[in-house]
Amino acid sequence: MTKQKSTLENALEEAIEEIETEKKEIAAQIKQLYKELKDLDRKISDYRVVLNHARGREEPPLPSNPKFRNLRFKTSPQQLIAQVLKQEPSKWLSVKEITYLAMKLDGQEIEEVIPYKQSQTIACTLNYLKYKSLVEKCLIDNSQHWRLRTLEQG
């Protein structure tokens, strides 16, 4: 019986080893695909800028500091957020809702899922505007919601 158990244990250990090896290979493939996806997103952004130039739409010159470079929106994210929040100044809106409305104002195609990069840009811009005391945030259902800061709170 101990000999059978030993054989079973060996077989299971070998199977686990094979699965772990396969898991590492798949993780490496996912990492490579993610890198390729990021490269393709970058190319698409670059091509859209060139396409706008080819169509005769002049883009404002980008600041030399790459931190402020934004190719995810045609219009300034700060301006888009201001337009969205001014429509209903007392209503609390989630980042997802603000991103959706900002993309709509910017003339972007909106699919079922809001793109992460646009959402990230809006979230970062909202935090910057909060730092400047222009907007305020609160937690509603474990989700950040935003609105314009009113004068009596300043």
C-alpha positions in Angstrom: 0.0 0.0 0.0 2.8 2.4 0.8 4.4 1.6 -2.6 1.1 2.5 -4.3 0.8 5.7 -2.3 4.4 6.6 -3.2 3.6 6.1 -6.9 0.5 8.1 -6.6 2.3 10.9 -4.8 5.0 10.9 -7.5 2.4 11.1 -10.3 0.6 14.0 -8.6 3.9 15.9 -8.0 4.8 15.4 -11.7 1.3 16.6 -12.8 1.6 19.7 -10.5 5.0 20.5 -11.9 3.7 20.2 -15.5 0.7 22.5 -14.7 3.0 25.0 -12.9 5.3 25.1 -16.0 2.3 25.6 -18.3 1.0 28.3 -16.0 4.4 30.2 -16.2 4.3 29.9 -20.0 0.8 31.3 -20.3 1.7 34.1 -17.9 4.7 35.0 -20.1 2.4 34.9 -23.2 -0.1 37.2 -21.5 2.7 39.6 -20.5 3.9 39.7 -24.1 0.3 40.2 -25.5 -0.2 43.0 -23.0 3.0 44.7 -24.2 1.9 44.3 -27.8 -1.5 45.8 -26.9 0.1 48.8 -25.3 2.3 49.3 -28.4 -0.8 49.1 -30.7 -2.7 51.6 -28.5 0.3 54.0 -28.8 0.4 53.5 -32.6 -3.3 54.2 -32.9 -2.9 57.4 -30.9 0.0 58.6 -33.0 -1.9 57.8 -36.2 -4.9 59.7 -35.0 -2.8 62.8 -34.4 -1.3 62.5 -37.9 -4.7 61.9 -39.4 -6.0 65.1 -37.8 -3.1 67.0 -39.2 -3.7 65.4 -42.7 -7.3 66.5 -42.5 -6.2 70.1 -41.8 -7.1 70.2 -38.2 -4.3 71.8 -36.3 -3.6 70.4 -32.9 -2.3 72.8 -30.3 1.4 72.3 -29.7 2.1 69.8 -26.9 3.9 71.0 -23.9 7.5 69.9 -23.7 6.9 68.1 -20.4 5.6 64.7 -21.4 3.7 64.4 -18.1 1.1 66.8 -19.4 0.9 65.2 -22.8 -2.6 64.0 -23.5 -3.6 62.2 -26.6 -6.7 60.5 -25.2 -9.0 63.6 -25.7 -9.1 66.2 -28.4 -10.3 68.8 -26.0 -8.7 69.5 -22.6 -9.9 67.1 -20.0 -10.3 70.0 -17.5 -12.6 71.8 -20.0 -14.6 68.6 -20.6 -15.0 68.0 -16.8 -16.1 71.6 -16.3 -18.7 71.3 -19.0 -20.0 68.0 -17.6 -20.2 69.2 -14.0 -21.7 72.6 -14.9 -24.7 70.8 -16.5 -25.8 69.7 -13.0 -23.7 71.4 -10.4 -25.3 69.9 -7.4 -25.4 66.3 -8.6 -22.8 63.8 -7.5 -21.3 61.9 -10.5 -19.0 58.9 -10.6 -15.8 58.9 -12.6 -17.4 56.5 -15.0 -20.3 58.8 -15.6 -18.0 61.8 -16.0 -15.8 59.9 -18.4 -18.8 58.8 -20.5 -20.1 62.3 -20.7 -16.7 63.8 -21.4 -16.1 61.3 -24.2 -19.5 62.1 -25.7 -18.7 65.9 -25.6 -15.3 65.1 -27.1 -16.9 63.3 -30.1 -15.4 59.9 -29.3 -17.1 56.6 -30.0 -18.4 55.1 -26.9 -18.7 51.3 -26.6 -20.2 49.3 -23.8 -17.1 49.5 -21.6 -15.5 52.8 -20.9 -11.8 52.6 -21.9 -9.5 52.5 -18.9 -7.1 55.1 -20.2 -9.8 57.7 -20.7 -11.2 56.9 -17.3 -7.7 57.2 -15.8 -7.1 60.6 -17.4 -10.4 61.9 -16.0 -9.7 60.5 -12.5 -6.3 62.1 -12.4 -7.7 65.4 -13.7 -10.4 65.3 -11.1 -7.8 64.8 -8.3 -5.8 67.7 -9.7 -9.0 69.9 -9.7 -9.7 68.8 -6.1 -6.2 69.9 -5.2 -7.0 73.3 -6.7 -10.3 73.3 -4.7 -12.5 73.5 -7.8 -14.3 70.2 -7.2 -15.2 68.0 -4.3 -15.6 64.3 -3.8 -17.4 61.9 -1.6 -17.8 58.2 -1.3 -21.2 56.8 -2.4 -21.5 53.0 -2.4 -17.7 52.6 -2.0 -17.2 54.6 -5.2 -15.8 58.1 -5.6 -18.3 60.7 -6.8 -17.6 64.3 -7.8 -19.3 67.6 -8.2 -18.3 71.3 -8.6 -17.3 72.9 -5.3 -19.9 75.5 -4.3 -18.9 79.0 -3.1 -20.4 78.7 0.4 -18.1 75.7 1.1 -14.9 77.6 0.1 
